[in-house]
């Protein structure tokens, strides 16, 4: 028997989100259907009963897929089947993963697989803000251990009012667009973009979102109660411990680790000395102890000793692994015009993190075309982020673009995109290659991207910088914490927060925050944002010292772009049959020509490096798309002679008649007395027949009147 139970979440504007279970996917350990408008989402969760041997982490997989049938469309490509996930789907997977992962018990190591599918799409409902709600509900309906529920929602500020889960159309008018993830008690994840807003405005938006999330968390528990889901979760034992060994390693190594950590060594030196401490301790073991103790536990307890010593150093002395104070930024060096051929290039190095970034300027044909289920269109500005293994001194398999690379690139793109002026004619592609990494590589990309844009001559509204903030806190003393500016990779791993903030001198343009502990107060969040602003301005000043403003002139290798507006009716003539005319014109002038139909006009972009050849292309297109205007004077060529007048070509495809009476002020008996075929003459357009569109030209009107006529 099918027994469906349902719970409704009502938003302040009257819209509803429905959560139901009991009808679909009943063999999954937990499943839920989410509906909002015409949107339908199915989320399932399954977790193995036992953990694999040797696994000491949570093997969590989040998979989100949008079905093309959800929008009544066919998949593109030859196979007509959904294939690899799009960047948009991967970004949603990351959003869900980042909020769920910290909510599982730290000692739970059984494989967990969460699958979310979008089966029906409503253009007025953004599914990315609903996926985590569906995933969390599925887990709550299961027996899988979970410290939830949690949820995510989008908050936007539109005309100074906060709106929860707005439509795509509404977002076009928003100056704040944040997705916030939280439990009932605390914020755990924030990501989004803003139009140079203040820190206090951002916190107000987060608070608004949290109130909505609390209601969504309550709804999940109510649904579980209606479905008679037991509050008792499955029993598990995925870790074995030796408390005596743990205490012995801590007692024997803590002080030594603390001393090394306080010496402010480089990453390589520090890792070497930490490794020696562990090796030396192992050498103190007897043969019986070596056989007795588990190698995995030795490594695990030593890592915990390292973590405790490094965290205590920051809390007790305000010192960090590389010797900096908590609010101190690593040394920065920058350089622009680093590469000769790209249109713009820069190197940004902060400590042991380095980005080599290039900018390429192109035409409308170079846009990044997007053909997903929930969005079809193109990006005129886009950024790609690459993280090769050598940047961390590793050798590993290259398996294509990772989810991390897509996520970091998206954050940097959102930080910079609103600084591109509306009248910019170019398609812009930024590529950031991370050559060294020790924390904050996505923020290095933002800084390097700003400089490369200015080096390319893009007249950006304002330069943007980015900084990653960290937090180390004492869970037993809420007043004992350290906020860290410009965190290292180790501080990200050992700390309680990774908070990336990007912005201009005026305000924040993008952010991404992941919190690994529960109960972060808004006071600490506000303090972190203000400290981030100080660091961001410091970095921004370093950028401005290197390149204070965009180049006034484009580099010689940079293509120039000319934009023409032509009548819609002339588009076919410019393109020609099968594209013949436009292809021949591009080959002859060595330009790239694109045409886009906008409203009742055609917009032609001509891209090239040789100005003379660009001018030739412009002249040719103008002649094809010629629009005659009454009263204008044209230089034309006589094409044919008739008894009643001469036909004169005033453009490549436009002829007009000079009637015999309009050849001269005196009476003309024969047209041939005045003109011959091939003659070039000046004529004036005196009229256009409304019905036929034929042009009436005059030669005599440009000639001086004889004295007799004047009398």
Secondary structure, DSSP 8 states (H G I E B T S, - for coil): ----EEEEEE-TTS-EEEEEESSS-TTSSEEEEEEETTEEEEEEEEE-SS--TT--S--EEEEEEE-GGGGT---SSSS-S--S--HHHHHHHHHHHHHHGGGS-TT--S-EEEEEEEEE--TTS-GGGTHHHHHHHHHHTSSS--S--EEEEEEEEETTEEEES--HHHHTTEEEEEEEEEESS-EEEEEEEEEEE-HHHHHHHHHHHHHHHHHHHHHHHHHHHHTT--S-----------HHHHHHHHHHHHHHHHHHHTT---HHHHHHHHHHHHHHHHHTS-HHHHHHS-HHHHHHHHHHHHHHHHHHHHHHH-B-TTS-BTT----EEEEES-SSSSSEEEEEEETTEEEEEEEEEE-GGGSEEEE-SS-EEEESEEEEEEE-GGGGT------SS-HHHHHHHHHHHHHHHTTS-TT--SEEEEEEEEEE-SS-HHHHHHHHHHHHHHHTT---SS--EEEEEEEEEETTEEEEEEEEES--HHHHHHSSEEEEEEE-SS-EEEEEEEE-SS---HHHHHHHHHHHHHHHHHHHHHHHHH-SS--SS--TTS-EEEEEEEEGGGHHHHH-GGGHHHHHHHHHHT-EEEEEEETTEEEEEEEES-HHHHHHHHHHHHHHT----TT-EEEEEEEEEETTEEEEEEETTEEEEEEGGGS-SS--S-GGGT--TT-EEEEEEEEE-TTT--EEEESGGGS---HHHH-
